[in-house]
Amino acid sequence: MLEIKHLNKTYKAGRPALKDINVSIGKGQFVVILGPSGAGKTTLLRSINQLITSDSGEIDFEDQNLRVLNKQQLRQKRQRIGMIFQNYNLVERLTVIENVLHGRLGQKNLWQGMFGVFSQTEKQEALRLLQEVDLQGFELKNCSDLSGGQKQRVGIARALMQHPQIILCDEPVASLDPASSVMVLDLLKKLTVEKGITCIVNLHQVDLALDYADQIIGIKAGAVQINEPKSQVDKAMLQALYDKES
Amino acid sequence: MKSLENGLNYQDLQTQLRQKRHKQFWTLLVVGGSYLALSWLLHFSNTIGIWAIPKSFSWLFINFVPHAQTMQTLPDILSKLLATIGLAISSAFIAAIFAIGLVSFCAPVMPHYLGVKRVVRLIASFLRNIPLVAWSMLLLFTFKQNDLTGFLALFLMSLGFLLRAFLEIMEDESSQIAEALQVTGAGGLVILCRGVLPTVMPQFVSWILYMIENNIRDATLVGILTGTGIGFVFDSYFKSLRYDLAGITVLCIIVVVIALENISAQLRRVIA
């Protein structure tokens, strides 16, 4: 499904953010990326959908290297890769349903997109997705009136509206309380099991990673230190990942 | 200075506090000394200055208080005031439309982002750094005494001011939302219309309301300089020694400014 080969990225000369990353991720997998702050987790995640341009390597998704696509091709591929953010990144002044429908903007022509013209099928799908993320009754509320957990679920519904093959989640529960965190991760896990969507999630909480992940990728100083199914990851490996000395 | 982690002993603390007191003393001495030296140089007497304040106020109250006869001119004053309000509001609105248009090209999602932004910044700085009085005088020579001169002076000042404010807002607020819609595969214009503008618009509106308030105050000054609107009315009454009429003019301006400030405060609360 997603193959990352020899991926490198350097922000400042002599200080590589990603060093020869080689990772393979299967369909419907819940993959957690772990690692200390500044290890390169976000850089890796954002390199996948080209929000960050990497220096060399390959990111193969649906038999195409995302790194060499032109603007138009990249926009088409991005429609198949959803993303949710730590700070939700919703248009807070707009309603919940409008934000969910934004997931379809990539598939609209210029005028439909600019004026927010959506078909009946799309609107019905948005309503159904809101039921799926347990936000029925909130459709016409402004996003600014929602709690953090509710905003994140709107973000998930928006990503699902894209009909994605992969959802990239950049620390999706970092701003949430424990109960909301579990609710959001349960929802993401359900998507992998029921819809076969691959979720790649950056997390800081090792316990949550061990609860939800099918595969764990550990990154330290820009290099992959762990790349194993969860069952193969032991305490010593995780300790070494966060150990400042090693 | 020792860091707190290393601990600060009593002696060090005393030294630090003494140094701070010395700094305050010298600052006060320099500021106070400069004031006294400049007063002496300009032959300005503080005592005479202070005593002149109550005298000036009593002169104001005696001469500027309107009487029954003054009220007959009220309709004329109000019609000029209405024209001035119109001028202030229209100049702020038109400037806002131009500013939103120009700033939209600077949104991070738009192509040629950096080059356009530099040009827009340059326009904003150019317009803002020429004072309103200078714009009024420059335009007066070109367009002579008419409402268009006043409108253009207010428009150019408003445009410079709003451009600067909108650019800052756009920079602070738009990047996260632009990114969120970019990942759906949406293009620049779509992201601008569906994400960036709805996000920044309440703050834009707040600045436009402020600009309207400000323009009504400035329109009076511009009117004096360009011979238009309520400013011109005030100027002619004042110069012809009709202080009672000048007084009622000022009173009308104050009432309108306070009323508009209240209305815009209410509007800001609604859009917040």
Interface residues (C-beta under 8 A of the other chain):
Chain A: N49 L51 R75 Q76 K77 R78 Q79 I81 G82 M83 F85 N87 N89 L90 V91 E92 R93 L94 H102 G103 R104 L105 G106 Q107 K108 L110 G113 M114 F115 G116 R158 Q162 L168
Chain B: Q176 I177 E179 A180 L181 Q182 V183 T184 G185 A186 G187 L189 V190 I191 C193 R194 G195 P198 T199 M201 P202
